[in-house]
Amino acid sequence: MAVSDAALPWLIAAGVACAVAVLAGLGERRRKRRVDLDRVGWIDWPSVQMVALIAVAIFGVIAWHA
């Protein structure tokens, strides 16, 4: 099955959003396993991951209909 030219940018965007979600998951794992508990981060990794997963779903639906 070939990917149409209209769907390709949306699939790439979904892939990038998926990579961001994976990296956010790794960032949260690293934050939870830190040794120095006083060194808190400034990025809310679960929120980043949730937004990225929502973006994956939206881009996937747009690519499906393109």
Biopython code that builds the backbone (N, CA, C, O; Angstrom):
import numpy as np
from Bio.PDB.StructureBuilder import StructureBuilder

atoms = [
    (1, "MET", "N", (0.838, -1.178, 0.000)),
    (1, "MET", "CA", (0.000, 0.000, 0.000)),
    (1, "MET", "C", (0.882, 1.239, 0.000)),
    (1, "MET", "O", (1.737, 1.401, 0.870)),
    (2, "ALA", "N", (0.678, 2.089, -0.951)),
    (2, "ALA", "CA", (1.482, 3.297, -1.076)),
    (2, "ALA", "C", (0.852, 4.437, -0.286)),
    (2, "ALA", "O", (-0.367, 4.513, -0.133)),
    (3, "VAL", "N", (1.698, 5.304, 0.202)),
    (3, "VAL", "CA", (1.247, 6.478, 0.947)),
    (3, "VAL", "C", (1.048, 7.614, -0.045)),
    (3, "VAL", "O", (1.907, 7.878, -0.886)),
    (4, "SER", "N", (-0.100, 8.284, 0.063)),
    (4, "SER", "CA", (-0.353, 9.390, -0.860)),
    (4, "SER", "C", (0.530, 10.586, -0.496)),
    (4, "SER", "O", (1.028, 10.716, 0.622)),
    (5, "ASP", "N", (0.696, 11.439, -1.487)),
    (5, "ASP", "CA", (1.514, 12.642, -1.275)),
    (5, "ASP", "C", (0.886, 13.572, -0.255)),
    (5, "ASP", "O", (1.602, 14.295, 0.438)),
    (6, "ALA", "N", (-0.423, 13.571, -0.146)),
    (6, "ALA", "CA", (-1.099, 14.453, 0.807)),
    (6, "ALA", "C", (-0.942, 13.954, 2.238)),
    (6, "ALA", "O", (-0.958, 14.756, 3.173)),
    (7, "ALA", "N", (-0.791, 12.652, 2.425)),
    (7, "ALA", "CA", (-0.706, 12.086, 3.776)),
    (7, "ALA", "C", (0.718, 12.088, 4.331)),
    (7, "ALA", "O", (0.906, 12.012, 5.546)),
    (8, "LEU", "N", (1.706, 12.173, 3.471)),
    (8, "LEU", "CA", (3.093, 12.051, 3.919)),
    (8, "LEU", "C", (3.510, 13.097, 4.957)),
    (8, "LEU", "O", (4.124, 12.719, 5.954)),
    (9, "PRO", "N", (3.213, 14.384, 4.784)),
    (9, "PRO", "CA", (3.615, 15.355, 5.823)),
    (9, "PRO", "C", (2.946, 15.085, 7.172)),
    (9, "PRO", "O", (3.550, 15.306, 8.222)),
    (10, "TRP", "N", (1.698, 14.606, 7.143)),
    (10, "TRP", "CA", (0.996, 14.319, 8.394)),
    (10, "TRP", "C", (1.585, 13.093, 9.073)),
    (10, "TRP", "O", (1.639, 13.035, 10.301)),
    (11, "LEU", "N", (2.027, 12.119, 8.298)),
    (11, "LEU", "CA", (2.670, 10.942, 8.880)),
    (11, "LEU", "C", (4.029, 11.294, 9.481)),
    (11, "LEU", "O", (4.415, 10.756, 10.519)),
    (12, "ILE", "N", (4.741, 12.189, 8.829)),
    (12, "ILE", "CA", (6.021, 12.643, 9.374)),
    (12, "ILE", "C", (5.791, 13.400, 10.678)),
    (12, "ILE", "O", (6.521, 13.206, 11.650)),
    (13, "ALA", "N", (4.778, 14.258, 10.696)),
    (13, "ALA", "CA", (4.457, 15.001, 11.917)),
    (13, "ALA", "C", (4.053, 14.045, 13.039)),
    (13, "ALA", "O", (4.423, 14.259, 14.193)),
    (14, "ALA", "N", (3.300, 12.996, 12.713)),
    (14, "ALA", "CA", (2.926, 12.001, 13.718)),
    (14, "ALA", "C", (4.150, 11.263, 14.235)),
    (14, "ALA", "O", (4.233, 10.958, 15.425)),
    (15, "GLY", "N", (5.094, 10.976, 13.361)),
    (15, "GLY", "CA", (6.329, 10.311, 13.785)),
    (15, "GLY", "C", (7.162, 11.187, 14.702)),
    (15, "GLY", "O", (7.731, 10.703, 15.680)),
    (16, "VAL", "N", (7.238, 12.472, 14.393)),
    (16, "VAL", "CA", (7.981, 13.402, 15.250)),
    (16, "VAL", "C", (7.302, 13.529, 16.605)),
    (16, "VAL", "O", (7.971, 13.544, 17.639)),
    (17, "ALA", "N", (5.976, 13.622, 16.604)),
    (17, "ALA", "CA", (5.239, 13.719, 17.865)),
    (17, "ALA", "C", (5.406, 12.440, 18.690)),
    (17, "ALA", "O", (5.489, 12.496, 19.917)),
    (18, "CYS", "N", (5.454, 11.307, 18.022)),
    (18, "CYS", "CA", (5.677, 10.039, 18.720)),
    (18, "CYS", "C", (7.075, 10.013, 19.347)),
    (18, "CYS", "O", (7.244, 9.536, 20.470)),
    (19, "ALA", "N", (8.056, 10.516, 18.635)),
    (19, "ALA", "CA", (9.415, 10.581, 19.186)),
    (19, "ALA", "C", (9.465, 11.517, 20.392)),
    (19, "ALA", "O", (10.148, 11.224, 21.374)),
    (20, "VAL", "N", (8.754, 12.631, 20.327)),
    (20, "VAL", "CA", (8.694, 13.555, 21.467)),
    (20, "VAL", "C", (8.046, 12.872, 22.666)),
    (20, "VAL", "O", (8.490, 13.054, 23.799)),
    (21, "ALA", "N", (6.996, 12.085, 22.422)),
    (21, "ALA", "CA", (6.325, 11.372, 23.516)),
    (21, "ALA", "C", (7.265, 10.361, 24.169)),
    (21, "ALA", "O", (7.282, 10.229, 25.393)),
    (22, "VAL", "N", (8.035, 9.657, 23.368)),
    (22, "VAL", "CA", (8.995, 8.687, 23.919)),
    (22, "VAL", "C", (10.074, 9.404, 24.720)),
    (22, "VAL", "O", (10.428, 8.965, 25.814)),
    (23, "LEU", "N", (10.599, 10.500, 24.187)),
    (23, "LEU", "CA", (11.622, 11.254, 24.905)),
    (23, "LEU", "C", (11.073, 11.847, 26.200)),
    (23, "LEU", "O", (11.791, 11.919, 27.197)),
    (24, "ALA", "N", (9.816, 12.270, 26.198)),
    (24, "ALA", "CA", (9.204, 12.790, 27.423)),
    (24, "ALA", "C", (9.057, 11.676, 28.454)),
    (24, "ALA", "O", (9.248, 11.909, 29.648)),
    (25, "GLY", "N", (8.726, 10.485, 28.010)),
    (25, "GLY", "CA", (8.663, 9.347, 28.925)),
    (25, "GLY", "C", (10.015, 9.035, 29.538)),
    (25, "GLY", "O", (10.113, 8.732, 30.727)),
    (26, "LEU", "N", (11.051, 9.112, 28.726)),
    (26, "LEU", "CA", (12.406, 8.894, 29.253)),
    (26, "LEU", "C", (12.817, 10.011, 30.209)),
    (26, "LEU", "O", (13.495, 9.761, 31.205)),
    (27, "GLY", "N", (12.410, 11.234, 29.906)),
    (27, "GLY", "CA", (12.711, 12.353, 30.800)),
    (27, "GLY", "C", (12.033, 12.198, 32.148)),
    (27, "GLY", "O", (12.626, 12.503, 33.183)),
    (28, "GLU", "N", (10.797, 11.728, 32.145)),
    (28, "GLU", "CA", (10.085, 11.499, 33.406)),
    (28, "GLU", "C", (10.720, 10.354, 34.197)),
    (28, "GLU", "O", (10.819, 10.418, 35.422)),
    (29, "ARG", "N", (11.144, 9.318, 33.494)),
    (29, "ARG", "CA", (11.820, 8.202, 34.174)),
    (29, "ARG", "C", (13.117, 8.677, 34.818)),
    (29, "ARG", "O", (13.439, 8.293, 35.943)),
    (30, "ARG", "N", (13.854, 9.511, 34.098)),
    (30, "ARG", "CA", (15.104, 10.053, 34.635)),
    (30, "ARG", "C", (14.831, 10.949, 35.838)),
    (30, "ARG", "O", (15.574, 10.916, 36.819)),
    (31, "ARG", "N", (13.760, 11.755, 35.765)),
    (31, "ARG", "CA", (13.415, 12.642, 36.876)),
    (31, "ARG", "C", (13.034, 11.846, 38.120)),
    (31, "ARG", "O", (13.404, 12.219, 39.234)),
    (32, "LYS", "N", (12.306, 10.767, 37.940)),
    (32, "LYS", "CA", (11.874, 9.967, 39.086)),
    (32, "LYS", "C", (13.026, 9.189, 39.720)),
    (32, "LYS", "O", (12.979, 8.876, 40.910)),
    (33, "ARG", "N", (14.046, 8.878, 38.949)),
    (33, "ARG", "CA", (15.162, 8.082, 39.453)),
    (33, "ARG", "C", (16.371, 8.920, 39.864)),
    (33, "ARG", "O", (17.457, 8.378, 40.066)),
    (34, "ARG", "N", (16.193, 10.242, 39.990)),
    (34, "ARG", "CA", (17.323, 11.105, 40.318)),
    (34, "ARG", "C", (17.822, 10.813, 41.736)),
    (34, "ARG", "O", (17.048, 10.444, 42.619)),
    (35, "VAL", "N", (19.107, 10.983, 41.927)),
    (35, "VAL", "CA", (19.728, 10.718, 43.221)),
    (35, "VAL", "C", (19.576, 11.922, 44.136)),
    (35, "VAL", "O", (19.226, 11.771, 45.306)),
    (36, "ASP", "N", (19.835, 13.117, 43.615)),
    (36, "ASP", "CA", (19.738, 14.344, 44.402)),
    (36, "ASP", "C", (18.306, 14.863, 44.314)),
    (36, "ASP", "O", (17.923, 15.460, 43.308)),
    (37, "LEU", "N", (17.518, 14.640, 45.357)),
    (37, "LEU", "CA", (16.103, 15.013, 45.328)),
    (37, "LEU", "C", (15.880, 16.518, 45.326)),
    (37, "LEU", "O", (14.778, 16.974, 45.020)),
    (38, "ASP", "N", (16.904, 17.300, 45.663)),
    (38, "ASP", "CA", (16.771, 18.751, 45.648)),
    (38, "ASP", "C", (16.915, 19.343, 44.251)),
    (38, "ASP", "O", (16.581, 20.508, 44.033)),
    (39, "ARG", "N", (17.404, 18.557, 43.312)),
    (39, "ARG", "CA", (17.552, 19.035, 41.933)),
    (39, "ARG", "C", (16.285, 18.708, 41.158)),
    (39, "ARG", "O", (16.186, 17.672, 40.500)),
    (40, "VAL", "N", (15.338, 19.600, 41.251)),
    (40, "VAL", "CA", (14.084, 19.381, 40.526)),
    (40, "VAL", "C", (14.187, 20.003, 39.142)),
    (40, "VAL", "O", (14.911, 20.978, 38.939)),
    (41, "GLY", "N", (13.474, 19.445, 38.215)),
    (41, "GLY", "CA", (13.475, 19.965, 36.858)),
    (41, "GLY", "C", (12.416, 21.033, 36.676)),
    (41, "GLY", "O", (11.595, 21.266, 37.563)),
    (42, "TRP", "N", (12.439, 21.675, 35.530)),
    (42, "TRP", "CA", (11.467, 22.727, 35.259)),
    (42, "TRP", "C", (10.505, 22.342, 34.148)),
    (42, "TRP", "O", (9.640, 23.133, 33.773)),
    (43, "ILE", "N", (10.649, 21.131, 33.616)),
    (43, "ILE", "CA", (9.746, 20.661, 32.568)),
    (43, "ILE", "C", (8.807, 19.624, 33.163)),
    (43, "ILE", "O", (9.249, 18.686, 33.827)),
    (44, "ASP", "N", (7.510, 19.793, 32.926)),
    (44, "ASP", "CA", (6.509, 18.842, 33.377)),
    (44, "ASP", "C", (6.382, 17.746, 32.308)),
    (44, "ASP", "O", (5.575, 17.858, 31.384)),
    (45, "TRP", "N", (7.185, 16.695, 32.448)),
    (45, "TRP", "CA", (7.273, 15.665, 31.420)),
    (45, "TRP", "C", (5.963, 14.935, 31.151)),
    (45, "TRP", "O", (5.680, 14.642, 29.989)),
    (46, "PRO", "N", (5.143, 14.622, 32.163)),
    (46, "PRO", "CA", (3.874, 13.966, 31.837)),
    (46, "PRO", "C", (2.957, 14.826, 30.961)),
    (46, "PRO", "O", (2.254, 14.297, 30.100)),
    (47, "SER", "N", (2.959, 16.129, 31.171)),
    (47, "SER", "CA", (2.144, 17.005, 30.328)),
    (47, "SER", "C", (2.674, 17.049, 28.899)),
    (47, "SER", "O", (1.898, 17.043, 27.943)),
    (48, "VAL", "N", (3.986, 17.093, 28.759)),
    (48, "VAL", "CA", (4.595, 17.078, 27.424)),
    (48, "VAL", "C", (4.237, 15.779, 26.713)),
    (48, "VAL", "O", (3.905, 15.783, 25.528)),
    (49, "GLN", "N", (4.305, 14.672, 27.437)),
    (49, "GLN", "CA", (3.987, 13.381, 26.845)),
    (49, "GLN", "C", (2.517, 13.312, 26.433)),
    (49, "GLN", "O", (2.202, 12.799, 25.360)),
    (50, "MET", "N", (1.622, 13.820, 27.269)),
    (50, "MET", "CA", (0.201, 13.778, 26.945)),
    (50, "MET", "C", (-0.118, 14.630, 25.721)),
    (50, "MET", "O", (-0.882, 14.206, 24.854)),
    (51, "VAL", "N", (0.452, 15.813, 25.643)),
    (51, "VAL", "CA", (0.220, 16.674, 24.472)),
    (51, "VAL", "C", (0.775, 16.011, 23.211)),
    (51, "VAL", "O", (0.153, 16.073, 22.150)),
    (52, "ALA", "N", (1.935, 15.384, 23.323)),
    (52, "ALA", "CA", (2.530, 14.711, 22.163)),
    (52, "ALA", "C", (1.673, 13.526, 21.716)),
    (52, "ALA", "O", (1.514, 13.298, 20.517)),
    (53, "LEU", "N", (1.122, 12.774, 22.663)),
    (53, "LEU", "CA", (0.272, 11.638, 22.295)),
    (53, "LEU", "C", (-1.041, 12.105, 21.655)),
    (53, "LEU", "O", (-1.549, 11.467, 20.733)),
    (54, "ILE", "N", (-1.575, 13.204, 22.144)),
    (54, "ILE", "CA", (-2.772, 13.764, 21.505)),
    (54, "ILE", "C", (-2.445, 14.223, 20.087)),
    (54, "ILE", "O", (-3.241, 14.036, 19.168)),
    (55, "ALA", "N", (-1.271, 14.824, 19.916)),
    (55, "ALA", "CA", (-0.844, 15.253, 18.580)),
    (55, "ALA", "C", (-0.673, 14.052, 17.650)),
    (55, "ALA", "O", (-1.027, 14.128, 16.473)),
    (56, "VAL", "N", (-0.136, 12.948, 18.164)),
    (56, "VAL", "CA", (-0.005, 11.733, 17.346)),
    (56, "VAL", "C", (-1.375, 11.278, 16.873)),
    (56, "VAL", "O", (-1.551, 10.945, 15.701)),
    (57, "ALA", "N", (-2.343, 11.263, 17.777)),
    (57, "ALA", "CA", (-3.693, 10.826, 17.404)),
    (57, "ALA", "C", (-4.305, 11.759, 16.359)),
    (57, "ALA", "O", (-4.900, 11.293, 15.387)),
    (58, "ILE", "N", (-4.165, 13.051, 16.550)),
    (58, "ILE", "CA", (-4.752, 14.014, 15.602)),
    (58, "ILE", "C", (-4.072, 13.903, 14.242)),
    (58, "ILE", "O", (-4.748, 13.845, 13.215)),
    (59, "PHE", "N", (-2.744, 13.873, 14.225)),
    (59, "PHE", "CA", (-2.029, 13.775, 12.954)),
    (59, "PHE", "C", (-2.320, 12.449, 12.257)),
    (59, "PHE", "O", (-2.393, 12.393, 11.029)),
    (60, "GLY", "N", (-2.484, 11.388, 13.034)),
    (60, "GLY", "CA", (-2.817, 10.095, 12.442)),
    (60, "GLY", "C", (-4.186, 10.098, 11.781)),
    (60, "GLY", "O", (-4.360, 9.546, 10.695)),
    (61, "VAL", "N", (-5.148, 10.716, 12.434)),
    (61, "VAL", "CA", (-6.488, 10.800, 11.847)),
    (61, "VAL", "C", (-6.480, 11.662, 10.587)),
    (61, "VAL", "O", (-7.134, 11.327, 9.599)),
    (62, "ILE", "N", (-5.743, 12.769, 10.622)),
    (62, "ILE", "CA", (-5.656, 13.632, 9.440)),
    (62, "ILE", "C", (-4.974, 12.874, 8.283)),
    (62, "ILE", "O", (-5.410, 12.973, 7.135)),
    (63, "ALA", "N", (-3.919, 12.129, 8.585)),
    (63, "ALA", "CA", (-3.233, 11.358, 7.545)),
    (63, "ALA", "C", (-4.135, 10.261, 7.000)),
    (63, "ALA", "O", (-4.098, 9.961, 5.807)),
    (64, "TRP", "N", (-4.936, 9.669, 7.858)),
    (64, "TRP", "CA", (-5.850, 8.603, 7.424)),
    (64, "TRP", "C", (-6.861, 9.138, 6.404)),
    (64, "TRP", "O", (-7.203, 8.452, 5.441)),
    (65, "HIS", "N", (-7.332, 10.360, 6.623)),
    (65, "HIS", "CA", (-8.340, 10.938, 5.751)),
    (65, "HIS", "C", (-7.754, 11.705, 4.573)),
    (65, "HIS", "O", (-8.495, 12.134, 3.689)),
    (66, "ALA", "N", (-6.447, 11.883, 4.544)),
    (66, "ALA", "CA", (-5.826, 12.638, 3.449)),
    (66, "ALA", "C", (-5.698, 11.793, 2.191)),
    (66, "ALA", "O", (-5.197, 12.272, 1.174)),
]
sb = StructureBuilder()
sb.init_structure("model")
sb.init_model(0)
sb.init_chain("A")
sb.init_seg("    ")
for serial, (resi, resn, name, xyz) in enumerate(atoms, 1):
    if name == "N":
        sb.init_residue(resn, " ", resi, " ")
    sb.init_atom(name, np.array(xyz, "f"), 0.0, 1.0, " ", f" {name:<3s}", serial, name[0])
structure = sb.get_structure()
